[in-house]
Amino acid sequence: MVDMTTLGDDAIAAKGWLKSHKYLILRRVSQLGILALFLAGPWFGLWIVKGNLASSLTLDLLPLTDPYVLLQASLSGVVPETAAIIGVVIVLAFYFLVGGRVYCSWVCPVNMVTDLAAWLRRKLGIRSNSQFSRSTRYWMLALTLILPLLVTGGIIWELVNPVSMMFRGIVFGMGAAWVMVLGIFLFDLIVAKDGWCGHICPVGAFYNLVGSKSPLRVNALERQACNDCMECYVVCPEPQVIKPALKGEKQGSTPVILSSDCTNCGRCIDICAKDVFSYGGRHAKKNDGLKREGEISQGAQA
């Protein structure tokens, strides 16, 4: 059982506060920096980026289009323009390379809300036995793609998309967006751990599929150094992805986290006092630590 009052203390003692929070800081810089680029125009008249996370134009040159939004629009009968298609290709290529769920942990502003709920949940020791399946988000994804076919001319998800509502709220005044943001916060805090991003959000499900073969992965190449503190499981929003790489389902199994559920957030890297985890390629060299430990054990017995 992990002691929540000392969670992360070993990492801070071993690596220092800055290194043990490195990827958290970088994620916040990324999320807030992206928001700042979009807000610089309506707030200060500095139009570096025009638009929003669904569709934007950077420096009047680079189009970026959310492929999930364009897919919904196409299913509702909208014929995409050339610039939108180019923007989709650029976005798909980026998230294929770095991992689709990177959107969830490094770009999506709602992640800051759900991270706050997860932190407070740990601090308050809140536990719940919610039965939400992680496959629910795929059912939600399917529903958002089917509805435009049934309701011609409307992108149903964008009416309730918390990312869009939060962005509009920041620019024009939160209003009803507060209700959605507060609802997600309370859902994650009281009902289900990492409930929104990990179980419900169809955007995460979509980018999960996009990055299923991504070359950039978190790995546990130094898994032989693991001291079974379990802190990585506590802070990971998708803890089910850790065990196959960290413990190995069989001798010589890959230490690379291959599941596309992984958000590449770096939480496990930050929290680990033994530096077990790191970023690398999906074909990183297999760690023979498990084999060496078996050989040492056999030698000792002999």
N, C-alpha and C positions, 0 to 999 in steps of 0.2 A: 504493500500500500504506500503510495507516494504521499509524503507530508507536504500539503499545499502551502504551509507557512514558510517552508524553506525551498520551494520550487525555484530552481535557477541559481541558488546560492553557490552550488559547487562550480557551475560554469563561470560565474563571476569571479570566484576565488582563483580558478585555474587560468582564466583567459583575460580577466579584467572586464569592467562593465561595458566598455565600448565594443569590444570584440564579441561579447556574448549577446549583444543587441544589434550587431552590424546589419543583418538582413531585415530586421524590423525597421530600423532607421531608414534603410534604402527603400523599403516598400512604401513607407510614409512619404518620403521625398518624391517617389514616383507618383503616388496617388495624388498628393497635394500639388505637385508640379504640373501634372496633366490638367487638373482642375483650374489651376492658375492660368494656364495657357488659354483655356476656353473662356475664362472670366475676364481676361485682360481686355477683350474687345468691348463687351457691354458695360463693364465697370469703368474702364480708363480710356477707351477709344483706341487701344493698341491691338489691332486685328492681326495677330500672328496666326491664330487659328480661328476660322469661321465655322460655326455649326455646333455640333455636340458629338457625343460618343457614338451616335447612330450613323451620322454622316457629317463629314467635315472637309475643309479645304485649308491646307497649311501653306502660308506664304503665297496664296493665290496660285499655287502650282501643284501641290501634292494632294490628290483626293484620297480620302480614306472612308470606307463604307463598311458598316457592320454587316457581315454576311448573313447573320441570323435575321436581322431586320429586313434585308433585301429579299431573302427567301420568303419571308411572310408576305412582303409586298407583292412579290411575283405570284404567289399562290392566290392573292386577293384580286389579281387581274392587272396589276400595274406592270407596264413594260419598262424595264430599267434603261437608263441612259448609259451611254458609253463610259462617261466619267465614273458612274456608280459601279459599273462592272470592273473597271480598272482598279478602283478603290477596294473592291472585294478581293480581287486577286492579290493585291499588296498585303491586305490584312490576313488573308488565309495563309499566305507564304510565311509571314512573320510568326503567326501562332503555331503553324506546323513545325517550324524550326525550334522555337523556345518552349513549346508546350501550351496547349490551348487553355489549361486552367490557370496559366500565368495571368490571364485577364482577370480572374477572380481575386487573386492575391496581390497583384501589382498595379492594377488599373482601376478596377471597380471601386467607387467611393463608398458603396454600401458595406464593403469589407471592413472599413474602419468602425462602423456601427456594430457589426457582428463580432469583431475582435474585442471591442469594449465589453460586449455582453458576455463573451467567453471568459475574459479576465475577471469580471465581477462575479461571474458564476463560480469560478474557482475560489476567489477570495471569500465568498459567503458560504461556500460548501454546499451549494444547491445541487441536489440530485433529483432526477426524474426518470421514470420508466416509460418513456414515450416509445411507441411502436412504429414510428415512421420508417419505412424502408427506403434505402438509398435509391431504389429503382423508381420511387415516386417522381423524382425529377425528370426521368425519361418519359413517364406518362404525361407529365405537365408539358414537356417539349412536344410530344405528339399532339396533344390537345391544342397547343398554340399554332401548330401547323395545319391542323384540320379545320379549325374554326374559320380562318380566312376563306377556305373553300366553300363553307356553308354560309358564311356571312360576307357576301361579295363587297369588295371595296373597303374593307376595314382590317387594320392590323390590330387585332384584339389585345395582344399582350402589351402593346405600347400604351394602352389606356391605363394599365395598372403597373407597368414596369417601374420598380422603385428607383432604378438608376436614372431613368428619364425624369421621373417625378422629383427626385432629389436635385437634379441639375436645374430643372425649371424653377424649383423652389428657391434655390440659392440665388438665381438671377432675378426672379420676379417676386419673391416672397413665398415662404414655405406653404402657408395655408394648409390645404388637405394633405400635402406631402408629409407634414409632421405626423399625421395619423398613420400613414404607411410605414415611415421610418420607426416610429415608436412601436408599432405593432411587430415589426421584425425584431427590434431590440428585445421586447418582452417575450416574444416567441423563443428566441435563442436563450434568454436568461432563465425562463421559468419552465418552458415546455420541453425543449429538446436541445441538447448540446450540439452546437454548430448546425442547428436545424434548418435554417433558411438556405445557406450555401450548400450544405452537405446532403440535404434531403429533398428540397422543394424547388429551388431556382432552376428554371429551364435553360437560362443563359449558360449556367455552369455545365449543364448536361450537353448543350450544343458544343461548347468549346472543349469539353472532354473528348468528344468524338473527333474534333478537328486535330487535337494533339495526341491522338492515340499512338502514333508512330514517331513522335518527336525525338530527335537525336539528343536533346538536352535533358539530362535526368539527374536526380539526386541519387547518390549511391552510398553504400556503407562499406567502402573498401577496407576500412580499418575495424571491421566488426569484431575481430579477435580481441580488441581492447575494450569492448563493451562490458560494463560492470553491472548490468541489469538494473539500473536505477529506475527505469520505466518513465523517465520524465519526457522523453521524446513522444511517447504514446499519449501523454496527458496534453501536451500543447499542440499536437498534430490535429488539423481539422478533418483529416481522413486517415485515422490511425490504422485502419485495416491494411494499408499499403506497406507498412513498415516491416512486419514480421517476415514475409518471404525473403526479403533482402538481408535483414539483420540477423535472423536466426538460421535461415536456410532450411528448405523443406527436405533437402537431402544433401549429402556431402558433395561439395564442389558446386553447389547451386550459385547462380549469379548474385552478387551483392548489389546489383543495380535495381532501383525501384522502377519497375516497368509499367506499373498500373497507371493508366491515364487519369485516374482519380486524383493522383498527386498534383498539388497546386504549385509545386516548385517554389514554395514560399520561403524556405530556408529556416523555418522554426526549429526543426530538428538539429540543424547545423549550429544555430545559436545556443540552444539549451544544452548541448552535449559537452560535458567537461573533458571528455576523452577524445574529442575530435574524430568521432567515428564516421560522421557524415560529411559529404562534400558534393559539389556540383561536378558533373562530368558527362561523358557520352554514354549512350545506351549500350554501347558495346565495350564498355570499360573492361579491362583485364580482370578475370575472375580472381577473387581472393582465395588463397589456399590456406587461410588461417584455420579453418575447421579441420582440414586434413592434417596440418602440422600438429594441432592439439591432440588429434587421435594418435599420431605417431609417437608424440612425446609420452602420452599416457601409456601406450603399449610398451614403450621402452622402459618406463618406470616400473611397470609390472614385471617385466622380464628381469 
